[in-house]
Amino acid sequence: MDVGYLLSATAVRVTGTSFRNGIEVDYESLIDALVQQAEALSGLPVLRVHWYDSARDGVPDIQQQLIGELSNVKLRLGRFGREGQQKGVDLRIGLDLVTHARNGAADVFILVSGDDDLTEAVEEAQAHGVQVILLAVPDAKDKPHAISRHLIRAADGLKTIFPETIDQTVTKVEVQGWRPRAKATPNGVTSQGGSYAHRTSAVLESGATIGSEPAGSATDEDPAYLAEQIDSVVTNVLATFRRSATAEALTELMAGRPSIPRDIDKALLTDLSDRRGGIDLDETVRHRLRTKFWEKCDEV
């Protein structure tokens, strides 16, 4: 399980943005449900769950420690890069997949990820006689969310996590006692704003991903359309942050200006990349996105 993909894609289904802090997860129930689905898909008992996530300096936080203590769950941690991106996670997944296939540890591997960078590892594992089946997170329309087309072509099959599994184990975070001030719009209607995001491995492919607009379309390059996308992403990220954050977190956000907290920045970058078909964002676009974030903060 690529947890960056699992939770960010799940957050998109539940909150409309990939910000992991905007959701609350019943991890034990979620893992149990995924194990049951994996066993039904393969017709075999699950040997072990490998849980791949990132942690500061590779040291697990309290939640990750609890997950690692669950039965038959192996915690595998990478670290965060300078800009908050995962480091070492894809490499660990790929190495483990090939090693376990070579050693005959299992006959079928269920891979919860959408990362294009795992394509070669999937093909190498298959060369050792195993099957690799992708298990995707469903979007709001119950379709596979953000899965690399290259990875789909390499795998032996693509299935989707049962929607009820997500709906029953993942909920929006609501912090009692804190609500954002409603902002008046020109037509007199009030608005609460938008959401929080997280850059996941599922957007690393240079081409389009499942559920995305085709990259490089004419409208995608239109300056006005880009400005609209940026505004929408920032609004959504802020709304989710304000809904889930404590008053102390809001104070910390403003005190750290102009630096944007890692989780928020990843959310902004991921959501805009998704809107633009999964393409990498150049520095000019990133600067506009971050500038708009502070502009939106000042509006409320």
Salt bridges, closest charged atoms under 4 A:
ASP53 OD2 - ARG20 NH2 3.03
GLU83 OE1 - ARG286 NH1 3.09
ASP96 OD2 - ARG76 NE 2.98
ASP116 OD1 - HIS150 ND1 2.81
GLU124 OE2 - HIS128 NE2 3.42
ASP142 OD1 - ARG13 NH1 2.84
ASP167 OD2 - ARG13 NH2 3.00
GLU174 OE2 - ARG243 NE 3.73
GLU205 OE2 - HIS150 ND1 3.72
ASP220 OD1 - ARG276 NH1 3.73
GLU221 OE2 - ARG276 NH2 3.56
ASP231 OD1 - LYS296 NZ 2.95
ASP263 OD1 - ARG262 NE 3.94
ASP265 OD2 - ARG290 NH2 2.84
ASP280 OD1 - ARG199 NH2 3.21
GLU295 OE1 - LYS292 NZ 3.31
ASP298 OD1 - ARG257 NH1 2.73
GLU299 OE1 - LYS183 NZ 3.71
GLU299 OE1 - LYS296 NZ 3.89
